[in-house]
Amino acid sequence: MQSLANRLAIQHFVNAYTQETSKGHLLSRNLQSPQQQAFSQGLTLLTIPIHSIQAQCYFPLAYVSRVGRHRLADFPQIIVQGQIRTFSPVAIVGLLLEELVFESELAVDAASLVEKWIQSRDALQQFLIQREHDFDDLVKAGQNFIESEQALVLGHSMHPAPKSRTGFVHEDWLKFSPEHKGQTQLHYWFVHQDYIAEGSATDEAISAQLKSALQWYLSEQDLKLLNTHTEYKLLPLHPWQARYLQSKPWFERLKQTGQLIDLGLRGWQFAPTTSIRTLASFNAPWMVKPSLSVMITNSIRVNLAKECHRGELTHRLWHSEFGQSILKNCPSLKAVNDPAWIALQIDDEVINESICIFRDQPFSPQQQVTCIASLCQDHPSKALNRFNALFAKIAKLHPEMDLSEIALDWFNRFLEVSLQPLMYLYHRYGMAFESHQQNVLLEMENHFPKTLWLRDNQGFYYIEEFATEILKALPELKEKAFAVGPKDFVDERFSYYFFGNTLFGIINAIGATGHMSEDVLLEHLKVFLQDLLQQYPDSTLLQGLLFNETLPYKGNLLTRLHELDELIAPVEHQSVYVQLQNPLFIEQKDVSYA
C-alpha cells in the first residue's frame, strides 16, 4: 500500500501544482525522444522543470484530461544534466515547492506544506490499508448518504494534501475519520442556562428539542439529574473538542462551581461525513456540525456566529411563502438547512469553539444520495470510477442504449437538474452557492440524476445587485450573517465552485470511463450555456464562462503555501485565485455584451 499511497499523493500534488502554476506541459509520444519513449511506453508525458537542480521531471499519464485532472501511470523519471536520477516522493514535493518559494515575492516557507503532504500521504496509506477489501464498494452504483460520505477515501483530487488533519493523534484517526468508517457518540456537558447561548429558526428552542429527543437514550441517573436541574441545558460537543476544551481555564472554574456537569458520551451513534466534523445518523433527528479545532486541509474548523445566523435566516427563507414559491419553480433543487445552534457563553461572549450547529437530516437509508466528490472518485487501484458502475446498471435497464448514449444522457440530465435551476436562482433572485463537489449532494433514481441538494450555509451568497427582494424581506442577511457580496466577487466564486470544481469534475470522471470524451461533454455544456445566455442576455457570469479566455480557479496549493485560513480571513482574502485557460471559450462572433 505504501507505493499506491505515494503514487496517489504525488498525483494529487502534481495536478494541483501544474494547474495553479502553469509550469507543466504535455509531451505526446510523437514529440518524445527515444529515451523518453522507452520510459513512457507510448503514454503521454507530463513534464515539469526543476530549475534549482537543472532537472526535468517526466510523469507518465494513464489518462490525459482537458480540465486538468490527469492520472499518473507511475512515478516520474527525473533527468538531471542528462543523467537519470532517483528521488523519493518527499524530495520531489520539496524540490517543486522550493521552485515556488524561490520565485515568490512574499516570504513563504514550504516546510509547513511538505509536512502536511507527508501527513496526508501517511493518512491515505492507513485508509487504503483499512479499506482494502472495500475498494470495489467505494465505486459501486448503489450507495446511501452515509455510505457515500464514508467512501471518499482518496479525497480532493486537486488538493496537495487532502487528508491532512493537524490535531488528530493515534486513535482519533480511527474513531473520527469517515475513511475508517468511524462511529462516535456526542459528548455532553450539562450547563447552567446563564452560560448557554442558543438560536433556532423553529418555534421550539433547540435545547428543549434536544432534551426531549435524548431522554430515550439516558440512564435513570441521567434523567434524575435532568429533572432536578431544570435550569440547566445540554450542550453537545464533538468528543475530540470536549477533550480539547477541558484545558481551558474556564472549564475547571465552571466545573468546580457546579455550573457545568460533565456527562460524557451519550445518545446516538453518529458517522463522520466528508467534512470530518459534521456527523450524521439515520436514527437521530438532526445531523450535527460541532466546532472542531483541528486544521483540516486549509482551515481550523471552528464555527462562527455569522454562520449560526446565516443558518437560521436561510431556514426561514426556504420555509417562507417566498422561499416555497422559489422551490416550486425549481422542483429538482432542495436545501439541507442549518436551522439551530447552541453554545457556551461566558461574560456575554459566545465561545466559538463550543458552537454546535444542528442540520436537517432529510435522508433515509433507502435513498441514493451522494456528494459529487465521492461520485467522481477513482477506484484506488483500477482504471474505474463510479460512473462505470452507474452506466452499466443503466445499460441493463435500457439495452436499446449504448454506453456512449447513456453517458451523454446522464450528463444532460444532470445539467437540467442542477444548472438550469441554479441559473434561475442566480439571475432572478441573486442567490448563489459555494456549490463545490463536497457541498453538492445528488439524489439519484434508477441511477439517473433526480434532485440536487445544497448543504452548508457557510457558502451561501446573495448578490447585492440582484437580491433586492430577499434582502428587503431578510435584511439580517447583510447585517448579521455577512452573506451579501458584489456581483463581480460572486461571479468569480460561483464560476469556480460550480463550473471549475463540480461540473469539470463530473466531465473528467465521465471522460475517464472511456464512454464519452471530455471534449464532447464540454461542447454540450457550451451549447447549454449559450441557450441560458438567450434567457439571461445581460449575464456577466455566462458571458465570462463563454467568452473569456481564462477562468478564475482557487489555488489550493498556493492558498496552503501562503498559510491562509479560509474560515478566519476576510472573504476577499481567504484564498489565492489564479486564472486558467478556459475550456469553454468560444470566439465571440456577432455577439454583443448587453
C-alpha positions, 0 to 999 in steps of 0.5 A: 500500500505504501507505493499506491499511497505515494503514487496517489499523493504525488498525483494529487500534488502534481495536478494541483501544482501544474494547474495553479502554476502553469509550469507543466506541459504535455509531451505526446509520444510523437514529440518524445525522444527515444529515451523518453519513449522507452520510459513512457511506453507510448503514454503521454508525458507530463513534464515539469522543470526543476530549475534549482537542480537543472532537472526535468521531471517526466510523469507518465499519464494513464489518462490525459484530461482537458480540465486538468485532472490527469492520472499518473501511470507511475512515478516520474523519471527525473533527468538531471544534466542528462543523467537519470536520477532517483528521488523519493516522493518527499524530495520531489514535493520539496524540490517543486515547492522550493521552485515556488518559494524561490520565485515568490515575492512574499516570504513563504516557507514550504516546510509547513506544506511538505509536512502536511503532504507527508501527513496526508500521504501517511493518512491515505496509506492507513485508509487504503490499508483499512479499506482494502477489501472495500475498494470495489464498494467505494465505486459501486452504483448503489450507495446511501448518504452515509455510505457515500460520505464514508467512501471518499477515501482518496479525497480532493483530487486537486488538493496537495494534501487532502487528508491532512488533519493537524490535531488528530493523534493515534486513535482519533484517526480511527474513531473520527475519520469517515475513511475508517468508517468511524462511529462516535457518540456526542459528548455532553456537558450539562450547563447552567442556562446563564452560560448557554447561548442558543438560536433556532429558526423553529418555534421550539428552542433547540435545547428543549428539542434536544432534551426531549429527543435524548431522554430515550437514550439516558440512564435513570441517573441521567434523567434524575439529574435532568429533572432536578436541574431544570435550569440547566441545558445540554450542550453537545460537543464533538468528543475530540473538542470536549477533550480539547476544551477541558484545558481551558481555564474556564472549564475547571472554574465552571466545573468546580462551581457546579455550573457545568456537569460533565456527562460524557458520551451519550445518545446516538451513534453518529458517522463522520461525513466528508467534512470530518466534523459534521456527523450524521445518523439515520436514527437521530433527528438532526445531523450535527456540525460541532466546532472542531479545532483541528486544521483540516486541509486549509482551515481550523474548523471552528464555527462562527456566529455569522454562520449560526445566523446565516443558518437560521435566516436561510431556514426561514427563507426556504420555509417562507411563502417566498422561499416555497414559491422559489422551490416550486419553480425549481422542483429538482433543487432542495436545501439541507438547512442549518436551522439551530445552534447552541453554545457556551457563553461566558461574560456575554461572549459566545465561545466559538469553539463550543458552537454546535450547529444542528442540520436537517437530516432529510435522508433515509437509508433507502435513498441514493444520495451522494456528494459529487466528490465521492461520485467522481472518485477513482477506484484506488487501484483500477482504471474505474470510477463510479460512473462505470458502475452507474452506466452499466446498471443503466445499460441493463435497464435500457439495452436499446442504449449504448454506453456512449448514449447513456453517458451523454444522457446522464450528463444532460440530465444532470445539467437540467437538474442542477444548472438550469435551476441554479441559473434561475436562482442566480439571475432572478433572485441573486442567490448563489452557492459555494456549490463545490463537489463536497457541498453538492449532494445528488439524489439519484433514481434508477441511477439517473440524476433526480434532485440536487441538494445544497448543504452548508450555509457557510457558502451561501451568497446573495448578490447585492445587485440582484437580491433586492427582494430577499434582502428587503424581506431578510435584511439580517442577511447583510447585517448579521450573517455577512452573506451579501457580496458584489456581483463581480466577487460572486461571479468569480466564486460561483464560476469556480465552485460550480463550473471549475470544481463540480461540473469539470469534475463530473466531465473528467470522471465521465471522460475517464470511463472511456464512454464519452470524451471530455471534449464532447461533454464540454461542447454540450455544456457550451451549447447549454450555456449559450441557450441560458445566455438567450434567457439571461442576455445581460449575464456577466457570469455566462458571458465570462464562462463563454467568452473569456479566455481564462477562468478564475480557479482557487489555488489550493496549493498556493492558498496552503503555501501562503498559510491562509485560513479560509474560515478566519480571513476576510472573504476577499482574502481567504484564498489565492485565485489564479486564472486558467485557460478556459475550456469553454471559450468560444470566439465571440462572433456577432455577439454583443455584451448587453 
